[in-house]
Amino acid sequence: MDGKPALMHRFSYEMHHGPIPPGLLCLHRCDTPACVNPDHLYLGKDLENVADRERRGRSRHANGTRHGLSKMDDAKVQNLRTRFAAGETKASLARAFGITTPTVTQIVTGRTWKHVH
């Protein structure tokens, strides 16, 4: 492993399957980050890793209703956007939904709740 410190799952992969080519990551088939079982490890690119993490619900950045502090859900977001499009002010919507005006701005501009159309 060229004298650098190694993460144990990478070390295990290389011991059993050979070197990891540049640009590839050693990924887990299981949901156990500390796992070093070579049968649970495979190579992939960063985008594959991100997609797998999202698919398994292991993202560090929970969005929408998965965020524990969210006061909104998909239906409320749609309602808020409809009311904003009909002319209600951001301040009145913030009061109505119990959220801040900057949060309303992020919702109506699509910066947050991107998955709700």
N, CA, C and O of each residue as an XYZ file, in Angstrom:
468
protein
N       0.838     -1.200      0.000
C       0.000      0.000      0.000
C       0.874      1.251      0.000
O       0.495      2.223      0.653
N       1.940      1.294     -0.640
C       2.878      2.387     -0.906
C       3.240      3.254      0.311
O       3.507      4.445      0.149
N       3.254      2.691      1.506
C       3.715      3.389      2.699
C       2.738      4.365      3.322
O       3.056      4.961      4.352
N       1.555      4.556      2.737
C       0.551      5.465      3.285
C      -0.339      4.722      4.266
O      -0.535      3.514      4.128
N      -0.893      5.438      5.275
C      -1.878      4.787      6.141
C      -3.073      4.322      5.304
O      -3.472      4.998      4.355
N      -3.635      3.176      5.655
C      -4.740      2.628      4.861
C      -5.983      2.455      5.714
O      -5.904      2.103      6.891
N      -7.121      2.705      5.108
C      -8.370      2.344      5.750
C      -8.481      0.829      5.642
O      -8.117      0.242      4.623
N      -8.976      0.214      6.679
C      -8.937     -1.247      6.744
C      -9.753     -1.919      5.644
O      -9.363     -2.983      5.165
N     -10.861     -1.336      5.234
C     -11.629     -1.985      4.166
C     -10.850     -1.948      2.846
O     -10.926     -2.889      2.056
N     -10.112     -0.878      2.607
C      -9.285     -0.803      1.403
C      -8.142     -1.832      1.486
O      -7.822     -2.510      0.510
N      -7.548     -1.924      2.668
C      -6.479     -2.889      2.883
C      -6.984     -4.311      2.625
O      -6.324     -5.100      1.948
N      -8.158     -4.627      3.170
C      -8.740     -5.949      2.977
C      -9.002     -6.217      1.500
O      -8.699     -7.300      0.998
N      -9.571     -5.224      0.798
C      -9.847     -5.403     -0.630
C      -8.553     -5.703     -1.386
O      -8.494     -6.635     -2.187
N      -7.530     -4.913     -1.125
C      -6.268     -5.092     -1.855
C      -5.594     -6.415     -1.518
O      -4.967     -7.022     -2.386
N      -5.710     -6.867     -0.295
C      -5.120     -8.148      0.088
C      -5.784     -9.309     -0.653
O      -5.122    -10.296     -0.975
N      -7.071     -9.200     -0.921
C      -7.819    -10.298     -1.528
C      -8.027    -10.154     -3.035
O      -8.179    -11.157     -3.733
N      -8.035     -8.923     -3.543
C      -8.386     -8.716     -4.950
C      -7.326     -7.956     -5.747
O      -7.421     -7.877     -6.972
N      -6.336     -7.404     -5.086
C      -5.308     -6.655     -5.796
C      -5.478     -5.152     -5.653
O      -6.398     -4.690     -4.980
N      -4.598     -4.391     -6.282
C      -4.587     -2.933     -6.121
C      -5.887     -2.268     -6.589
O      -6.578     -2.753     -7.485
N      -6.181     -1.153     -5.951
C      -7.331     -0.332     -6.333
C      -6.833      0.706     -7.335
O      -5.976      1.523     -6.997
N      -7.354      0.688     -8.555
C      -6.903      1.647     -9.566
C      -7.199      3.089     -9.156
O      -8.165      3.344     -8.436
N      -6.379      4.025     -9.608
C      -6.630      5.441     -9.306
C      -8.026      5.863     -9.773
O      -8.498      5.447    -10.831
N      -8.662      6.687     -8.970
C      -9.987      7.196     -9.313
C     -11.135      6.332     -8.851
O     -12.293      6.732     -8.975
N     -10.844      5.148     -8.317
C     -11.912      4.280     -7.826
C     -11.887      4.218     -6.309
O     -10.842      4.369     -5.677
N     -13.053      3.995     -5.746
C     -13.210      3.863     -4.300
C     -13.531      2.412     -3.974
O     -14.009      1.661     -4.824
N     -13.264      2.034     -2.746
C     -13.642      0.715     -2.255
C     -14.972      0.889     -1.518
O     -15.029      1.538     -0.474
N     -16.033      0.310     -2.065
C     -17.386      0.487     -1.556
C     -17.872     -0.772     -0.841
O     -17.335     -1.862     -1.042
N     -18.905     -0.604      0.002
C     -19.481     -1.713      0.772
C     -20.814     -2.141      0.193
O     -21.644     -1.300     -0.152
N     -21.025     -3.446      0.085
C     -22.341     -3.965     -0.296
C     -23.266     -3.972      0.916
O     -24.485     -3.879      0.772
N     -22.699     -4.079      2.083
C     -23.487     -4.119      3.313
C     -23.587     -2.702      3.896
O     -22.924     -1.786      3.410
N     -24.390     -2.525      4.908
C     -24.533     -1.223      5.557
C     -23.696     -1.131      6.823
O     -24.106     -0.501      7.798
N     -22.539     -1.751      6.811
C     -21.664     -1.732      7.973
C     -20.343     -1.086      7.578
O     -19.473     -1.754      7.019
N     -20.177      0.219      7.864
C     -18.974      0.916      7.428
C     -17.667      0.275      7.917
O     -16.644      0.373      7.239
N     -17.692     -0.373      9.076
C     -16.471     -0.978      9.616
C     -16.189     -2.358      9.021
O     -15.182     -2.980      9.360
N     -17.058     -2.839      8.146
C     -16.898     -4.177      7.574
C     -15.632     -4.261      6.724
O     -15.334     -3.355      5.946
N     -14.892     -5.357      6.882
C     -13.696     -5.604      6.080
C     -13.793     -6.940      5.332
O     -12.800     -7.417      4.784
N     -14.973     -7.534      5.308
C     -15.181     -8.789      4.603
C     -14.980     -8.529      3.110
O     -15.722     -7.741      2.523
N     -13.992     -9.176      2.483
C     -13.715     -8.902      1.073
C     -14.891     -9.245      0.142
O     -14.986     -8.705     -0.960
N     -15.781    -10.139      0.584
C     -16.960    -10.464     -0.224
C     -17.989     -9.338     -0.214
O     -18.885     -9.315     -1.057
N     -17.873     -8.403      0.730
C     -18.802     -7.285      0.836
C     -18.250     -6.016      0.186
O     -18.910     -4.977      0.206
N     -17.066     -6.088     -0.383
C     -16.403     -4.909     -0.930
C     -16.334     -4.979     -2.449
O     -16.144     -6.048     -3.028
N     -16.491     -3.823     -3.082
C     -16.376     -3.739     -4.543
C     -15.875     -2.350     -4.903
O     -15.894     -1.443     -4.070
N     -15.436     -2.184     -6.118
C     -14.899     -0.901     -6.560
C     -15.957     -0.101     -7.307
O     -16.798     -0.664     -8.007
N     -15.905      1.209     -7.149
C     -16.836      2.083     -7.845
C     -16.350      3.514     -7.806
O     -15.384      3.844     -7.118
N     -17.036      4.356     -8.554
C     -16.700      5.777     -8.600
C     -17.471      6.534     -7.534
O     -18.423      6.017     -6.949
N     -17.042      7.771     -7.290
C     -17.654      8.588     -6.245
C     -19.160      8.762     -6.475
O     -19.936      8.664     -5.524
N     -19.586      9.016     -7.706
C     -21.019      9.199     -7.974
C     -21.818      7.946     -7.645
O     -22.950      8.040     -7.171
N     -21.241      6.779     -7.891
C     -21.914      5.526     -7.536
C     -22.048      5.415     -6.019
O     -23.076      4.970     -5.509
N     -21.007      5.821     -5.311
C     -21.022      5.782     -3.859
C     -22.101      6.706     -3.305
O     -22.840      6.327     -2.396
N     -22.192      7.909     -3.847
C     -23.198      8.878     -3.399
C     -24.603      8.344     -3.679
O     -25.479      8.409     -2.817
N     -24.812      7.818     -4.881
C     -26.132      7.280     -5.239
C     -26.516      6.112     -4.334
O     -27.665      6.009     -3.906
N     -25.561      5.237     -4.044
C     -25.819      4.104     -3.159
C     -26.159      4.579     -1.754
O     -27.076      4.053     -1.123
N     -25.427      5.566     -1.266
C     -25.671      6.120      0.071
C     -27.080      6.714      0.142
O     -27.795      6.484      1.118
N     -27.485      7.466     -0.871
C     -28.817      8.060     -0.896
C     -29.893      6.973     -0.956
O     -30.885      7.035     -0.231
N     -29.691      5.978     -1.824
C     -30.653      4.896     -1.989
C     -30.868      4.143     -0.678
O     -31.976      3.690     -0.390
N     -29.825      4.015      0.098
C     -29.912      3.285      1.372
C     -30.347      4.183      2.533
O     -30.504      3.712      3.659
N     -30.541      5.470      2.259
C     -30.979      6.387      3.316
C     -29.894      6.684      4.334
O     -30.189      6.961      5.497
N     -28.629      6.630      3.902
C     -27.518      6.846      4.828
C     -26.879      8.219      4.653
O     -25.775      8.455      5.145
N     -27.557      9.122      3.960
C     -26.999     10.445      3.722
C     -26.857     11.209      5.036
O     -27.712     11.129      5.918
N     -25.781     11.933      5.140
C     -25.580     12.776      6.327
C     -26.444     14.025      6.259
O     -26.648     14.704      7.265
N     -26.947     14.322      5.074
C     -27.736     15.528      4.871
C     -29.175     15.118      4.583
O     -29.593     15.044      3.427
N     -29.914     14.856      5.636
C     -31.296     14.435      5.459
C     -32.113     15.585      4.882
O     -32.018     16.722      5.343
N     -32.914     15.274      3.872
C     -33.734     16.282      3.216
C     -35.201     16.004      3.466
O     -35.595     14.898      3.836
N     -36.001     17.043      3.254
C     -37.447     16.880      3.328
C     -37.904     16.316      4.656
O     -37.401     16.698      5.713
N     -38.842     15.421      4.597
C     -39.415     14.861      5.820
C     -38.439     13.959      6.573
O     -38.675     13.621      7.733
N     -37.332     13.564      5.910
C     -36.325     12.749      6.601
C     -35.518     13.569      7.591
O     -34.837     13.012      8.452
N     -35.589     14.894      7.475
C     -34.881     15.750      8.419
C     -35.704     15.826      9.695
O     -36.877     16.198      9.662
N     -35.107     15.484     10.792
C     -35.820     15.386     12.062
C     -36.455     16.671     12.553
O     -37.391     16.615     13.351
N     -35.989     17.817     12.112
C     -36.537     19.091     12.581
C     -37.485     19.740     11.578
O     -37.937     20.863     11.799
N     -37.787     19.062     10.495
C     -38.627     19.641      9.458
C     -40.033     19.911      9.962
O     -40.651     19.060     10.601
N     -40.531     21.103      9.669
C     -41.911     21.463      9.997
C     -42.813     21.288      8.787
O     -44.030     21.449      8.883
N     -42.217     20.958      7.653
C     -42.949     20.858      6.403
C     -42.984     19.410      5.922
O     -42.181     18.575      6.338
N     -43.937     19.140      5.037
C     -43.961     17.880      4.308
C     -44.274     18.215      2.860
O     -44.483     19.382      2.531
N     -44.312     17.216      1.990
C     -44.498     17.473      0.562
C     -45.782     18.255      0.277
O     -45.781     19.191     -0.523
N     -46.871     17.866      0.934
C     -48.162     18.531      0.697
C     -48.122     19.991      1.143
O     -48.653     20.864      0.456
N     -47.499     20.258      2.280
C     -47.401     21.642      2.760
C     -46.545     22.483      1.819
O     -46.852     23.647      1.565
N     -45.474     21.888      1.306
C     -44.601     22.605      0.379
C     -45.369     22.956     -0.897
O     -45.273     24.081     -1.387
N     -46.118     22.012     -1.429
C     -46.925     22.294     -2.621
C     -47.938     23.393     -2.340
O     -48.129     24.289     -3.162
N     -48.585     23.327     -1.186
C     -49.565     24.338     -0.787
C     -48.896     25.709     -0.678
O     -49.420     26.705     -1.178
N     -47.743     25.751     -0.024
C     -47.007     27.013      0.127
C     -46.659     27.602     -1.239
O     -46.864     28.794     -1.469
N     -46.140     26.783     -2.137
C     -45.759     27.273     -3.463
C     -46.977     27.758     -4.258
O     -46.896     28.756     -4.974
N     -48.085     27.060     -4.130
C     -49.313     27.483     -4.815
C     -49.780     28.828     -4.279
O     -50.142     29.717     -5.049
N     -49.771     28.973     -2.972
C     -50.215     30.234     -2.355
C     -49.275     31.384     -2.710
O     -49.722     32.512     -2.920
N     -47.973     31.100     -2.778
C     -47.018     32.137     -3.168
C     -47.267     32.556     -4.618
O     -47.267     33.746     -4.932
N     -47.477     31.583     -5.491
C     -47.742     31.882     -6.904
C     -49.028     32.691     -7.070
O     -49.170     33.449     -8.029
N     -49.964     32.524     -6.129
C     -51.230     33.257     -6.182
C     -51.098     34.662     -5.603
O     -52.053     35.439     -5.637
N     -49.913     34.996     -5.067
C     -49.685     36.367     -4.620
C     -49.481     36.587     -3.128
O     -49.244     37.718     -2.704
N     -49.568     35.544     -2.330
C     -49.334     35.735     -0.896
C     -47.873     36.105     -0.664
O     -46.988     35.664     -1.397
N     -47.634     36.911      0.354
C     -46.266     37.347      0.649
C     -45.503     36.258      1.394
O     -46.089     35.384      2.033
N     -44.203     36.337      1.294
C     -43.352     35.383      2.006
C     -43.545     35.503      3.512
O     -43.551     34.497      4.220
N     -43.702     36.724      4.000
C     -43.883     36.926      5.444
C     -45.175     36.283      5.935
O     -45.192     35.649      6.990
N     -46.263     36.446      5.170
C     -47.535     35.850      5.608
C     -47.470     34.320      5.532
O     -48.035     33.625      6.376
N     -46.782     33.813      4.525
C     -46.618     32.357      4.426
C     -45.761     31.818      5.560
O     -46.038     30.743      6.093
N     -44.729     32.552      5.930
C     -43.879     32.134      7.047
C     -44.705     32.014      8.323
O     -44.584     31.039      9.065
N     -45.546     33.016      8.569
C     -46.403     32.970      9.766
C     -47.390     31.805      9.685
O     -47.603     31.097     10.669
N     -47.984     31.613      8.519
C     -49.003     30.570      8.361
C     -48.427     29.164      8.557
O     -49.099     28.284      9.096
N     -47.190     28.959      8.119
C     -46.588     27.629      8.197
C     -45.641     27.460      9.388
O     -45.095     26.377      9.596
N     -45.447     28.520     10.166
C     -44.583     28.432     11.347
C     -43.116     28.269     11.007
O     -42.374     27.590     11.717
N     -42.700     28.900      9.911
C     -41.307     28.836      9.481
C     -40.798     30.266      9.265
O     -41.570     31.219      9.369
N     -39.535     30.417      8.975
C     -38.972     31.747      8.771
C     -39.143     32.204      7.321
O     -39.314     31.394      6.410
N     -39.092     33.516      7.136
C     -39.183     34.071      5.785
C     -38.045     33.569      4.887
O     -38.302     33.239      3.729
N     -36.787     33.497      5.377
C     -35.736     32.924      4.527
C     -36.023     31.471      4.127
O     -35.654     31.056      3.029
N     -36.661     30.710      4.982
C     -37.016     29.333      4.641
C     -38.053     29.317      3.527
O     -37.982     28.493      2.615
N     -39.021     30.234      3.605
C     -40.010     30.346      2.526
C     -39.298     30.663      1.214
O     -39.602     30.067      0.181
N     -38.359     31.593      1.253
C     -37.608     31.957      0.051
C     -36.906     30.740     -0.540
O     -36.950     30.521     -1.750
N     -36.263     29.952      0.310
C     -35.561     28.761     -0.178
C     -36.522     27.757     -0.798
O     -36.180     27.092     -1.776
N     -37.712     27.644     -0.242
C     -38.705     26.701     -0.776
C     -39.238     27.182     -2.120
O     -39.296     26.407     -3.075
N     -39.633     28.465     -2.205
C     -40.264     28.940     -3.447
C     -39.260     29.082     -4.588
O     -39.643     29.036     -5.757
N     -37.986     29.252     -4.260
C     -36.977     29.335     -5.320
C     -36.457     27.959     -5.716
O     -35.695     27.836     -6.675
N     -36.860     26.930     -4.989
C     -36.435     25.574     -5.314
C     -35.072     25.208     -4.768
O     -34.511     24.173     -5.126
N     -34.541     26.048     -3.908
C     -33.238     25.713     -3.316
C     -33.370     24.524     -2.368
O     -32.464     23.698     -2.258
N     -34.505     24.450     -1.692
C     -34.805     23.294     -0.840
C     -36.092     22.649     -1.348
O     -36.836     23.259     -2.117
N     -36.346     21.449     -0.929
C     -37.530     20.682     -1.327
C     -37.567     20.549     -2.850
O     -38.622     20.666     -3.472
N     -36.388     20.302     -3.439
C     -36.268     20.188     -4.895
C     -37.085     19.022     -5.459
O     -37.521     19.052     -6.610
N     -37.280     18.019     -4.642
C     -37.982     16.830     -5.124
C     -39.497     17.033     -5.224
O     -40.197     16.182     -5.774
N     -40.003     18.141     -4.703
C     -41.445     18.422     -4.734
C     -41.735     19.360     -5.898
O     -41.148     20.437     -6.006
N     -42.653     18.933     -6.773
C     -42.976     19.746     -7.954
C     -44.430     20.159     -7.942
O     -44.883     20.848     -8.857
